[in-house]
Amino acid sequence: MSSFIIEGGHSLQGVITPQGAKNEALQVICATLLTREEVIIENIPDILDVNNLIELLRDMGVTVEKLSEETYSFKAEEIDQVYTQSEDFMKKSGAMRGSIMIIGPLLARFGEAVVPKPGGDKIGRRRLDTHFNGIIKLGAELILNEKKQLFTLTTRQLKGTYILLDEASVTGTANLLMAAVLAEGETIIYNAACEPYVEQLSRMLVRMGAKIEGIGSNKLIVKGVTCLSGCRHRLLPDMIEIGSFIGMAAMTTSEITIKESSVANLGIIPDSFRRLGITVEQHGDDLFIPRQESYTIDSFVDGSILTIADAPWPGLTPDLLSVMLVVATKATGSVLIHQKMFESRLFFVDKLIDMGAQIILCDPHRAVVIGLDNRFHLKSMTMTSPDIRAGISLLIAAMSAEGTSTIHNIDQIDRGYQQIDRRLNALGARIERNTDR
């Protein structure tokens, strides 16, 4: 198990460019299964979750070529459908949650998909009903092997229909969208997720020949076509990494510029950090975070405690609440962090409490953070990363703490952040990677 050894107390200074968006990459890479022709994707991040998905597609028979450091070519001319029912496929696809999005493409193109219950972060229940209920409405039959935890879906021909999603699931919307583009007739997906990454997937599919109306809204109208062609696509920068860098700069009293941030696609992320008292300046498409010795949390107009909660886009992404919680420990004032979507994502706060933070965990979804400004400094300690976002939050805490901390299980961080130790060390951090062999 690999670890980070972090010497805290060092400020950062310089310029950093965010990686390509992880969540978008998982969607559009799955979409390459929809066509026999070549699809070229630029700005792909070199992270475990994405690399594992690329390797899975290779094993499935997709011709994958690395054209440059961040650009790949995919050609799914032939798919080894025997392999997609093998134990090796089940093991590999079951280890990553993003693999659930191969259902739509495989069903649409080949009429059959077998997938295991997916893995991923241990952040609580993550229902698959949105995916399967929508796929069934499109005309697929579902068989669950409870003993092996395998889902088998088959169809002779998917047929367009009206689908009202029970939740605005991003991966659920992506899956149904990819299935609908090759379905017969018209499909309406209402209460669809409208995140920039779903919009990006939609525009990529349109370049491939799909007919989609309502892109960027919560009502997508898809008119099925018989086949799709290849295209070239470039990923947006990762909004979660951008938010992580904003929080990191504040916690370590640093001055950094986040280049090429695609500010128009960040939604309320910059303003949410501003509500914590952090100065975030926009310079063109870059974000500049100046050095701040202290920052003060806003309150609501009536004077009540500020609440920061996740919500479907254009609300605040739940992936940044862990970072914002850590950032609030050093602020002046108090804030209620309300994580509505996942009931286990706040359980890492016990480690912050051990480091000296004042946090009241009200229940699995809510925590009150009492910021102590510069009256205290977090203490170094040894801890283990439970998931990607808690992992980066603990790294931020360790970078601001006094002394040397150790974070184990950093494979979780590597799943979502590309060479994060090297990139931060180039700005002045002191992070050593210890890899057990």
C-alpha positions, 0 to 999 in steps of 0.5 A, spaced: 500 500 500 503 506 497 503 512 502 504 520 502 509 523 507 507 530 507 511 535 511 506 541 513 507 548 513 509 550 506 506 555 502 505 554 494 506 559 489 506 559 481 502 556 476 498 550 475 494 547 469 488 542 471 487 535 468 482 533 463 475 532 467 475 525 470 468 524 470 467 526 463 473 522 460 469 516 463 463 518 459 466 519 453 470 513 453 464 509 454 461 512 448 467 510 443 463 503 443 457 506 439 461 506 433 466 502 428 470 508 426 475 512 430 474 516 435 480 521 438 479 524 445 484 529 447 486 532 454 485 525 457 488 525 465 493 520 467 489 517 473 487 510 475 480 510 474 481 512 467 487 508 465 483 502 468 477 503 463 481 504 457 485 497 459 478 494 460 476 497 453 482 494 450 481 487 453 474 487 450 477 488 443 477 496 442 484 498 438 487 503 443 493 508 441 496 513 445 497 519 440 501 523 445 501 524 452 494 526 453 491 524 446 488 517 445 485 514 439 479 509 440 476 504 434 471 499 436 471 496 430 470 489 433 468 487 440 470 480 443 463 479 446 465 472 449 470 476 453 465 481 456 462 474 459 468 472 462 470 472 469 476 476 468 471 482 465 467 481 471 472 482 475 475 488 472 469 492 470 466 490 477 472 494 480 470 501 477 464 504 478 465 508 471 464 501 467 456 501 469 456 506 463 458 501 458 451 498 458 448 503 454 453 502 448 453 495 448 445 494 448 444 499 443 450 496 438 450 489 440 443 487 443 446 484 450 450 487 456 452 483 462 455 487 468 457 486 475 455 490 481 460 496 480 465 498 485 468 505 486 468 509 492 465 507 499 461 513 500 454 509 501 449 507 497 449 509 490 443 506 486 443 503 479 435 503 479 435 510 475 440 506 469 436 499 469 429 502 470 430 507 464 434 501 460 428 497 461 423 502 458 427 502 452 425 495 451 431 491 454 430 485 459 433 485 465 435 478 469 439 479 476 443 473 478 443 474 485 448 469 487 454 472 482 451 479 483 451 479 475 446 484 471 444 481 464 440 485 459 438 483 452 434 486 447 432 485 440 431 493 438 431 498 443 425 503 442 424 510 443 420 512 449 418 517 454 423 516 461 422 521 467 428 519 471 427 518 479 433 522 480 438 527 476 443 522 475 449 524 471 451 517 470 444 514 469 443 520 464 449 518 460 447 511 460 440 512 457 443 518 452 448 513 449 442 507 449 437 512 446 442 515 440 441 508 436 434 506 439 428 506 434 424 512 434 424 518 439 426 518 446 425 523 451 429 523 457 426 528 463 429 530 469 436 529 466 442 531 469 445 537 465 452 538 468 457 540 463 460 533 462 453 531 460 453 537 455 460 535 453 458 528 451 451 530 448 455 534 443 460 529 442 455 524 440 452 530 435 458 530 432 458 522 431 451 523 427 446 523 433 440 527 433 439 530 440 435 537 442 435 540 449 443 539 450 444 543 457 437 542 459 434 537 463 429 535 458 433 531 452 430 529 446 433 524 442 431 521 435 435 515 434 439 513 428 442 507 425 449 508 426 454 513 428 461 515 425 467 517 428 469 524 431 475 528 435 473 531 442 477 535 447 475 534 455 474 540 459 478 541 465 476 538 471 472 542 476 473 538 482 481 539 481 480 546 480 476 547 486 481 542 490 486 547 488 482 553 490 481 550 497 489 548 498 491 555 496 487 558 502 489 552 507 496 553 506 496 561 505 499 560 498 498 564 491 497 560 485 494 561 478 490 556 476 490 556 468 485 555 463 480 553 468 474 554 463 470 558 468 464 558 464 463 551 466 465 552 473 458 554 475 457 556 483 464 553 485 468 560 485 462 563 489 461 558 494 469 558 496 468 566 496 462 565 501 467 561 505 471 568 505 476 566 500 478 571 494 478 568 487 479 572 482 478 571 474 483 573 469 480 571 463 479 564 463 484 563 469 483 563 476 488 567 481 488 565 488 492 571 492 495 569 499 491 570 505 493 570 512 486 569 514 478 569 511 472 569 514 465 565 513 459 569 510 453 568 514 446 569 511 442 575 510 438 574 517 445 573 521 444 565 521 449 560 520 451 559 513 449 552 510 453 549 504 449 543 501 450 539 494 445 539 489 444 537 482 447 542 477 447 548 477 447 547 484 454 545 488 457 538 486 457 533 492 465 532 490 467 538 493 464 538 500 469 534 503 474 540 500 470 545 503 469 542 510 477 542 511 477 549 508 472 551 513 476 549 519 481 554 518 476 560 517 473 565 522 466 563 523 462 557 522 458 553 517 454 547 516 456 542 511 450 538 508 452 532 504 445 530 501 447 525 496 451 520 500 451 518 507 458 515 508 462 521 505 463 525 512 465 520 516 473 522 515 472 528 519 474 524 525 481 524 522 480 532 522 478 532 529 484 528 531 488 533 528 485 538 532 479 541 528 473 543 531 467 539 528 461 536 530 458 531 526 451 531 527 449 525 523 451 521 516 449 527 512 451 534 516 457 537 520 458 543 523 465 546 522 467 551 527 473 555 524 478 557 529 482 562 524 490 562 526 488 561 533 490 554 532 494 549 527 492 542 525 497 537 528 500 532 524 498 525 524 498 518 520 491 516 517 488 512 511 484 515 505 477 512 505 475 515 498 478 520 492 475 526 495 476 525 502 483 523 500 485 530 497 481 533 503 486 529 508 492 531 503 490 539 504 489 538 511 496 535 512 499 540 507 497 546 512 498 542 519 504 542 523 509 537 523 510 531 518 503 527 516 503 520 513 497 518 508 496 511 507 492 508 501 493 513 496 491 509 490 484 512 492 487 519 491 491 517 484 484 514 482 482 522 481 488 526 481 494 526 476 501 525 479 498 530 484 505 530 488 509 532 483 505 537 481 504 540 488 512 539 489 513 544 483 509 549 487 513 548 493 509 543 497 513 537 500 510 531 499 514 524 498 511 518 495 512 511 499 511 505 494 511 499 497 513 493 493 
